[in-house]
Amino acid sequence: MKRLTYGLIGLAILVGCSSMSVQTDFSEDIDFSAFETFKYEESDKSLAASSPLAHQRVVAAIRQGMTGAGLTEVESNPDLYVAYYGATNEQLQFQTTYMGVGGRGRWGRRGSVGVATSSTRAVSYEQGTLVIDVWETEENQLVWRGVVTDTLSGNPDHNTDKINRGVARAFENFPPS
C-alpha cells in the first residue's frame, strides 16, 4: 500500500509539472504568402551567455521550423527576421496527500472509528519559457509570436527533446493562412 501511495504521488508530480504550453499569435493584416526568406537575428535576451549549448539547440530548432515552413535562410535582404528570448525561473508547487483509515463496528453495530491525516509539501522545479518573434523587415513590424513554456530537467537530452517538440509545435501552423 505504501509503495502504491508513493507511486501515485510521483505520478502526480510528473503530470503536474510536465505539461508543455504553446501559444501563437500573429498579425491578421499580413499576407504571409508573400514572404520567401528569413534571417536569424541574435537577441540580447537569448540563452547564448548563460547556456551556450541550449542556445545552439534552440537556434537549430527555430531554423528547422522556418525552413520547414518553406522559407529560405539568407544572409542579406531577408523578408523576415526571427529571434528568440529565453528565460528560466523556479516554480513552487504545493502537494497535499490525504490518508485515512476507517472501519465499522463489530457485530452489526452502527458505530464506526476512523482516523484521517494530511500532509502538504512544497516541490520546486525549473520552468523554461521561450518566446520566438518574427518581424517583417520592410516595416520592422512584429508579425508572429510563439511562446513555449515547459519544465526543465537536469538531463540535457530531455531538454533537447522538449526544445525540439516545443518549437515544432509553435511552427505547426506557420505561416498562418
C-alpha positions in Angstrom: 0.0 0.0 0.0 2.9 2.3 0.9 4.5 1.6 -2.5 1.3 2.4 -4.3 0.9 5.6 -2.5 4.4 6.8 -3.3 4.0 5.7 -6.9 0.8 7.8 -7.2 2.5 10.8 -5.6 5.4 10.5 -8.0 3.0 10.2 -11.0 1.1 13.3 -9.7 4.3 15.3 -9.6 5.3 14.3 -13.1 1.8 15.0 -14.5 1.5 18.3 -12.6 4.9 19.6 -13.7 5.2 18.3 -17.3 2.6 20.0 -19.3 4.1 21.9 -22.2 2.2 25.1 -23.1 2.4 26.5 -26.6 0.7 29.7 -27.8 1.0 31.6 -31.0 -0.3 34.9 -32.2 0.0 36.8 -35.5 -1.0 39.9 -37.3 -4.1 39.3 -39.3 -3.3 42.1 -41.7 -0.2 40.5 -43.1 -0.1 38.3 -46.2 2.4 35.6 -45.1 2.4 34.0 -48.5 4.5 37.0 -49.8 7.4 36.0 -47.6 10.1 33.8 -49.0 13.3 34.4 -47.0 14.4 34.9 -43.4 17.5 35.7 -41.3 18.1 34.6 -37.7 19.0 37.6 -35.5 20.6 37.3 -32.1 18.8 38.9 -29.2 20.3 40.2 -26.0 17.9 38.0 -24.0 18.8 34.7 -25.6 20.5 31.8 -23.8 23.8 32.4 -25.6 25.7 33.6 -22.5 24.0 31.5 -19.7 23.7 28.3 -21.6 25.5 28.2 -25.0 24.6 24.5 -25.8 20.9 25.1 -25.1 21.2 28.3 -27.3 22.6 26.2 -30.2 19.7 23.8 -29.8 17.1 26.5 -29.8 18.6 28.3 -32.8 18.7 25.0 -34.8 15.1 24.2 -33.9 14.0 27.6 -35.0 15.9 27.4 -38.3 14.3 24.0 -38.8 10.8 25.5 -38.2 11.4 28.3 -40.6 12.8 26.2 -43.4 10.1 23.6 -42.7 7.6 26.3 -43.4 9.0 26.8 -46.8 11.3 29.8 -46.1 14.9 30.1 -47.2 17.6 31.4 -44.9 19.6 34.2 -46.4 22.5 36.5 -45.1 21.2 39.8 -46.5 17.9 41.4 -47.5 15.5 38.9 -45.9 11.8 39.3 -45.9 11.6 38.3 -42.2 13.9 38.4 -39.2 13.4 35.8 -36.5 14.8 35.9 -32.9 14.1 34.3 -29.6 14.1 35.3 -25.9 14.7 32.6 -23.3 14.3 32.7 -19.5 14.1 30.2 -16.7 12.6 30.5 -13.3 12.0 28.4 -10.3 8.4 27.4 -9.7 6.8 26.1 -6.5 4.0 23.6 -6.4 2.2 22.6 -3.2 1.1 19.0 -3.0 -1.2 17.6 -0.3 -1.6 14.0 0.4 -4.6 12.7 2.3 -4.6 9.4 4.1 -7.3 7.8 6.1 -8.3 4.6 7.8 -11.9 3.8 8.7 -13.9 0.9 10.0 -17.3 -0.3 11.1 -18.2 -1.5 14.4 -18.4 -5.3 15.1 -21.5 -7.5 15.1 -23.6 -5.1 13.2 -23.2 -2.1 15.5 -23.7 1.2 13.8 -20.7 2.9 15.4 -17.5 3.5 13.3 -14.0 4.5 14.0 -11.8 6.5 11.6 -8.5 8.3 11.5 -7.5 10.8 8.8 -4.4 12.8 8.2 -3.0 15.0 5.6 0.4 16.4 4.8 1.4 19.2 2.4 4.8 19.7 1.0 6.4 22.2 -1.4 8.1 20.9 -4.6 10.2 23.2 -6.6 11.0 22.8 -10.3 12.7 24.8 -13.0 10.4 26.2 -15.7 11.7 27.5 -19.0 10.0 30.0 -21.3 10.9 30.5 -24.9 9.5 33.4 -26.9 10.0 33.3 -30.7 9.4 36.6 -32.6 9.2 37.0 -36.4 9.4 40.6 -37.8 8.6 41.8 -41.3 11.8 43.6 -42.4 10.4 46.4 -44.6 8.2 48.0 -41.9 10.2 46.5 -38.9 6.9 45.2 -37.6 6.2 42.1 -35.4 4.0 39.8 -37.4 4.2 36.5 -35.5 5.0 35.3 -31.9 5.2 31.8 -30.5 5.6 31.2 -26.7 6.6 27.8 -25.4 6.7 27.0 -21.6 7.7 23.7 -20.1 9.5 22.3 -17.1 13.2 21.7 -17.4 15.2 18.7 -16.2 18.8 18.1 -15.3 19.1 15.9 -18.3 20.3 17.7 -21.5 18.8 15.0 -23.7 15.3 15.5 -22.2 15.6 19.3 -22.5 16.8 19.0 -26.2 13.7 16.9 -26.9 11.5 19.5 -25.2 13.1 22.3 -27.2 12.5 20.4 -30.4 8.9 19.4 -29.6 8.0 22.9 -28.4 9.5 24.8 -31.3 7.9 22.3 -33.7 4.5 22.7 -32.1 4.9 26.5 -32.3 5.6 26.3 -36.0 2.9 23.8 -36.8 0.6 26.5 -38.3 3.3 28.8 -39.6 2.9 30.7 -41.7 -0.7 31.4 -40.8 -3.2 31.2 -43.6 
